[in-house]
């Protein structure tokens, strides 16, 4: 489906409004529909539910529910780059993808580092073992690029139409909760994370349905998800769009050699650009990878993507004289693997059973 095909004014309003900040209450579609009516979208709770069900069923959404922040659940994940010789590319991809710890793998346009994958493990110490195994099997060196500092992770994909800023935030609706100063999970919290990682049921009472499946009280599910949201274990609750279905087919991983003393200033400024979905500081690798700053952009056309990349450069130029060799854009040209990051194992390893 293209960005324009099949999506009417109400569909666009729903997608724009609820990519974060969906209410965490027993019957959430009521206050969500009310918020839309306040913005000129005439819709009832039942009609809103039906819209979300339809968008989910047609693949416009990847899911509806809570976007778990895996970093706060336990374990570790890292970005890895490597060179796969063209004559062996498929063979190397198959070897890398055979590792269950490899969650995502992409071919990217770069003269040397043309394979980029994410390794997710329950035990942070296991990353080195996985990379050593991959190097032994493929005969290729890996370049580990763990996140050193996060400036933004907020992949919102907005459409032309109502609520263009996507600024409906109903995350404060519901019970008052207080953050808990505890890194580990309880067994019940672990079970909840595993239950909701793939999305919530698209029903009038999603939290009740989750509670029934777990054999716990609805109030506990509501309060825990709301607390997770405040603690950062959940990044947001809402509709999670399939950006390809919305026409966002161009994604460029821009990389920059930012002077170390400027990273703290540059990071928030680039992260403040609404079209930047991910923004991190990562390590350099001498003689192979000179870049220490990553900013992911998405566009609905090559022209839009290029325009947005140029806006990132213009922001960078405000802080230092960016030379041609100080940055690059690596476009994704092929998805080699895309699976979940096995939150169940990471949550289990971080569960306090005593």
C-alpha positions as CSV (number, residue, x, y, z in Angstrom):
1,X,0.0,0.0,0.0
2,X,1.3,3.4,-0.9
3,X,1.3,6.3,1.5
4,X,-1.9,7.6,-0.1
5,X,-3.8,4.5,-1.1
6,X,-6.6,3.3,1.0
7,X,-6.2,5.7,3.9
8,X,-8.9,8.2,4.4
9,X,-8.9,11.3,6.7
10,X,-9.9,9.3,9.8
11,X,-7.2,6.6,9.2
12,X,-4.6,9.3,8.9
13,X,-5.8,11.0,12.1
14,X,-5.6,7.8,14.0
15,X,-2.1,6.9,12.7
16,X,-0.8,10.4,13.4
17,X,-2.4,10.8,16.8
18,X,-1.6,7.6,18.5
19,X,2.0,6.6,17.7
20,X,2.6,7.3,21.4
21,X,0.6,8.2,24.4
22,X,-2.3,5.9,24.2
23,X,-4.3,5.7,27.5
24,X,-3.5,2.9,29.9
25,X,-6.9,2.4,31.4
26,X,-9.3,-0.6,31.4
27,X,-11.3,0.8,28.4
28,X,-8.8,3.0,26.5
29,X,-10.6,3.6,23.3
30,X,-13.1,5.8,25.1
31,X,-10.7,8.6,26.1
32,X,-8.8,8.1,22.9
33,X,-11.9,8.7,20.8
34,X,-12.8,11.7,23.0
35,X,-9.3,13.2,22.3
36,X,-9.9,12.8,18.6
37,X,-13.4,14.5,18.8
38,X,-11.8,17.4,20.6
39,X,-9.6,17.8,17.5
40,X,-12.4,17.7,15.0
41,X,-12.5,14.0,14.2
42,X,-16.0,12.7,14.7
43,X,-15.6,9.1,16.0
44,X,-16.9,6.9,18.8
45,X,-14.9,4.4,20.9
46,X,-16.3,1.5,18.9
47,X,-15.5,3.1,15.6
48,X,-12.0,3.9,16.7
49,X,-11.5,0.3,17.8
50,X,-12.8,-0.9,14.4
51,X,-10.4,1.4,12.6
52,X,-7.4,0.1,14.6
53,X,-8.5,-3.5,14.0
54,X,-8.7,-2.8,10.3
55,X,-5.4,-1.0,10.0
56,X,-3.8,-3.8,12.0
57,X,-5.4,-6.5,9.9
58,X,-4.3,-4.8,6.6
59,X,-0.7,-4.6,7.7
60,X,-0.7,-0.8,7.9
61,X,0.3,-1.4,11.5
62,X,3.0,-3.8,12.6
63,X,1.1,-4.0,16.0
64,X,-0.9,-2.1,18.6
65,X,0.4,-1.9,22.1
66,X,3.5,-1.2,24.2
67,X,6.9,-0.6,22.6
68,X,9.3,-2.3,25.1
69,X,12.7,-0.6,25.8
70,X,14.8,-3.8,25.6
71,X,17.8,-2.0,27.2
72,X,15.8,-1.5,30.4
73,X,14.6,-5.0,30.6
74,X,18.0,-6.7,30.8
75,X,20.8,-8.2,28.7
76,X,22.4,-6.2,25.9
77,X,22.3,-5.4,22.2
78,X,24.9,-4.0,19.9
79,X,25.3,-2.9,16.3
80,X,27.9,-4.7,14.3
81,X,29.4,-3.9,10.9
82,X,31.5,-6.2,8.7
83,X,32.7,-6.7,5.1
84,X,31.1,-9.5,3.1
85,X,33.0,-10.1,-0.2
86,X,30.5,-9.8,-3.1
87,X,31.4,-13.2,-4.4
88,X,30.5,-14.7,-1.0
89,X,27.9,-12.3,0.1
90,X,25.0,-14.8,0.3
91,X,27.1,-17.3,2.0
92,X,28.3,-14.9,4.6
93,X,24.8,-13.6,5.2
94,X,23.6,-17.1,5.7
95,X,26.4,-17.8,8.2
96,X,25.7,-14.6,10.2
97,X,21.9,-15.1,10.1
98,X,22.3,-18.6,11.4
99,X,23.2,-17.2,14.8
100,X,20.0,-16.9,16.9
101,X,21.5,-13.9,18.6
102,X,21.5,-11.9,15.4
103,X,18.1,-10.1,15.3
104,X,18.3,-7.7,12.3
105,X,20.7,-7.8,9.4
106,X,20.8,-5.4,6.5
107,X,22.9,-4.9,3.4
108,X,24.0,-1.2,3.3
109,X,25.6,0.8,0.6
110,X,29.2,1.3,1.6
111,X,32.4,0.5,-0.3
112,X,33.7,-1.8,2.5
113,X,31.3,-2.3,5.4
114,X,28.3,-3.6,3.5
115,X,26.7,-5.8,6.2
116,X,25.2,-4.4,9.3
117,X,23.5,-6.5,12.0
118,X,22.2,-6.3,15.6
119,X,23.3,-8.8,18.2
120,X,21.0,-9.3,21.2
121,X,22.0,-11.4,24.2
122,X,20.7,-12.1,27.6
123,X,24.2,-12.1,29.1
124,X,26.2,-8.9,28.0
125,X,29.4,-10.9,28.2
126,X,28.2,-13.1,25.4
127,X,28.6,-10.5,22.7
128,X,32.3,-11.1,22.3
129,X,31.7,-14.9,22.0
130,X,29.1,-14.4,19.3
131,X,31.3,-12.1,17.3
132,X,34.3,-14.4,17.7
133,X,32.2,-17.3,16.3
134,X,31.0,-15.2,13.4
135,X,34.6,-14.2,12.6
136,X,35.8,-17.8,12.7
137,X,33.0,-19.0,10.5
138,X,33.1,-16.2,7.9
139,X,36.8,-15.4,7.9
140,X,35.8,-11.7,8.1
141,X,36.5,-9.2,10.9
142,X,33.6,-7.7,12.8
143,X,33.4,-4.1,14.1
144,X,31.5,-3.8,17.3
145,X,29.6,-0.4,17.6
146,X,27.8,-0.5,20.9
147,X,25.7,2.5,21.9
148,X,27.7,4.9,24.1
149,X,25.0,7.5,24.4
150,X,21.4,7.7,23.2
151,X,19.9,11.0,22.2
152,X,16.7,9.9,20.5
153,X,14.7,6.7,19.8
154,X,11.3,7.8,18.6
155,X,10.3,6.4,15.3
156,X,7.2,8.4,14.4
157,X,6.0,8.2,10.8
158,X,3.5,11.0,10.2
159,X,1.1,11.4,7.3
160,X,-0.4,14.5,5.5
161,X,-3.8,15.1,7.1
162,X,-5.3,15.8,10.5
163,X,-3.1,16.1,13.6
164,X,0.0,16.4,11.5
165,X,2.3,17.0,14.5
166,X,1.2,13.6,16.1
167,X,1.1,15.4,19.4
168,X,-1.8,13.6,21.2
169,X,-0.4,12.3,24.4
170,X,-2.8,10.6,26.8
171,X,-0.1,8.7,28.8
172,X,-1.1,10.6,31.9
173,X,-4.7,9.2,31.8
174,X,-5.2,6.5,34.4
175,X,-4.0,5.7,37.9
176,X,-1.2,7.6,39.6
177,X,1.9,5.4,39.9
178,X,5.4,5.9,41.3
179,X,8.6,4.6,39.7
180,X,10.3,1.7,41.5
181,X,14.0,1.9,42.2
182,X,14.8,-1.6,41.1
183,X,16.7,-2.8,38.0
184,X,15.6,-6.4,38.1
185,X,12.1,-7.8,37.3
186,X,9.7,-9.8,39.4
187,X,8.5,-13.1,38.0
188,X,5.1,-11.5,37.3
189,X,6.7,-8.5,35.6
190,X,8.8,-10.8,33.4
191,X,5.6,-12.7,32.4
192,X,3.9,-9.4,31.5
193,X,6.9,-8.3,29.4
194,X,6.8,-11.5,27.5
195,X,3.1,-11.4,27.0
196,X,2.9,-7.8,25.6
197,X,6.2,-7.7,23.6
198,X,4.4,-8.6,20.4
199,X,1.5,-6.2,21.0
200,X,-1.8,-5.9,22.9
201,X,-5.0,-7.6,21.8
202,X,-6.9,-5.1,19.6
203,X,-10.1,-5.3,21.7
204,X,-12.2,-2.9,23.7
205,X,-10.4,-4.1,26.9
206,X,-6.8,-5.0,25.9
207,X,-5.4,-4.8,29.4
208,X,-8.1,-7.0,30.8
209,X,-7.5,-9.6,28.1
210,X,-3.8,-9.6,29.0
211,X,-4.6,-10.0,32.7
212,X,-7.0,-12.9,32.0
213,X,-4.2,-14.6,30.0
214,X,-1.8,-14.2,32.8
215,X,-4.2,-15.0,35.6
216,X,-3.7,-11.6,37.4
217,X,-5.8,-8.6,38.2
218,X,-6.5,-6.0,35.5
219,X,-5.7,-3.2,37.9
220,X,-2.2,-4.7,38.4
221,X,-1.6,-4.9,34.6
222,X,-2.8,-1.3,34.1
223,X,-0.7,0.0,36.9
224,X,2.4,-1.9,35.9
225,X,2.4,-0.9,32.2
226,X,1.8,2.7,33.2
227,X,4.7,2.5,35.7
228,X,6.9,0.8,33.1
229,X,6.1,3.8,30.8
230,X,7.2,6.2,33.4
231,X,10.3,4.2,34.3
232,X,11.4,3.9,30.6
233,X,10.9,0.1,30.4
234,X,8.1,1.0,27.9
235,X,9.0,3.7,25.4
236,X,5.4,4.4,24.5
237,X,2.0,2.8,24.1
238,X,0.1,3.2,20.9
239,X,-0.1,2.2,17.2
240,X,3.2,1.0,15.7
241,X,3.0,1.7,12.0
242,X,4.5,-0.3,9.2
243,X,6.5,2.5,7.8
244,X,6.9,0.8,4.4
245,X,3.1,0.6,4.2
246,X,2.9,4.3,4.8
247,X,5.3,5.0,2.0
248,X,8.5,5.6,4.0
249,X,10.6,3.4,1.8
250,X,13.8,5.4,1.9
251,X,16.0,5.1,5.0
252,X,19.4,6.6,5.3
253,X,21.8,5.9,8.2
254,X,23.8,9.1,8.3
255,X,27.1,8.9,10.1
256,X,29.4,11.7,11.3
257,X,32.8,12.3,12.6
258,X,31.8,14.8,15.2
259,X,34.6,16.3,17.3
260,X,34.4,14.6,20.7
261,X,34.1,17.9,22.6
262,X,31.0,18.8,20.6
263,X,29.0,15.6,20.8
264,X,27.1,16.7,23.9
265,X,25.9,19.9,22.1
266,X,25.3,18.4,18.7
267,X,23.4,15.3,19.9
268,X,20.3,17.1,21.3
269,X,20.1,19.4,18.3
270,X,20.1,16.6,15.8
271,X,17.7,14.6,17.9
272,X,15.3,17.5,17.9
273,X,14.8,17.2,14.2
274,X,11.4,15.5,14.0
275,X,12.3,13.2,11.1
276,X,15.3,11.7,12.9
277,X,14.1,8.5,14.4
278,X,17.3,7.2,16.0
279,X,20.3,9.2,17.2
280,X,23.3,7.7,19.0
281,X,27.0,8.2,19.8
282,X,29.0,5.0,19.0
283,X,32.8,4.2,18.9
284,X,35.1,4.8,16.0
285,X,37.4,2.0,14.6
286,X,40.8,3.3,13.6
287,X,41.6,3.2,9.9
288,X,38.2,1.5,9.1
289,X,35.4,3.5,10.6
290,X,36.1,7.2,11.5
291,X,32.5,8.1,12.5
292,X,31.2,8.4,16.1
293,X,27.7,9.8,15.6
294,X,24.7,8.1,13.9
295,X,21.4,9.7,12.9
296,X,18.8,7.6,11.1
297,X,16.4,9.4,8.7
298,X,13.4,8.2,6.8
299,X,11.7,9.6,3.7
300,X,8.8,8.8,1.4
301,X,10.9,9.5,-1.7
302,X,14.5,9.8,-2.6
303,X,14.1,13.6,-2.9
304,X,12.5,13.8,0.6
305,X,15.2,11.6,2.1
306,X,18.0,13.7,0.5
307,X,16.3,16.9,1.8
308,X,16.2,15.6,5.3
309,X,19.8,14.4,5.2
310,X,20.8,17.9,4.1
311,X,18.9,19.3,7.1
312,X,21.0,17.2,9.4
313,X,24.1,18.5,7.7
314,X,22.9,22.1,8.0
315,X,22.5,21.4,11.8
316,X,25.9,20.0,12.0
317,X,27.4,22.9,10.1
318,X,26.3,25.2,12.9
319,X,28.8,23.6,15.2
320,X,31.8,22.9,13.1
321,X,33.1,23.1,9.5
322,X,31.9,19.7,8.2
323,X,34.1,18.4,5.5
324,X,33.2,16.0,2.7
325,X,35.2,13.2,4.5
326,X,33.5,13.9,7.9
327,X,30.2,12.2,7.0
328,X,28.4,9.7,4.9
329,X,25.0,8.1,4.3
330,X,24.5,4.4,4.2
331,X,21.3,3.5,2.5
332,X,19.7,0.1,3.2
333,X,19.4,-1.9,0.0
334,X,18.3,-5.3,1.3
335,X,16.8,-6.7,4.5
336,X,18.8,-9.9,5.2
337,X,17.1,-10.8,8.5
338,X,14.5,-9.2,10.7
339,X,13.3,-11.1,13.8
340,X,12.5,-10.2,17.4
341,X,15.2,-9.6,19.9
342,X,14.1,-12.5,22.2
343,X,13.0,-10.3,25.1
344,X,11.9,-13.5,26.9
345,X,15.5,-14.6,27.4
346,X,16.7,-11.2,28.3
347,X,13.8,-10.7,30.8
348,X,14.3,-14.2,32.3
349,X,18.0,-13.5,32.9
350,X,17.1,-10.3,34.7
351,X,14.4,-11.7,36.9
352,X,14.8,-11.9,40.7
353,X,13.2,-15.2,41.8
354,X,14.1,-14.9,45.4
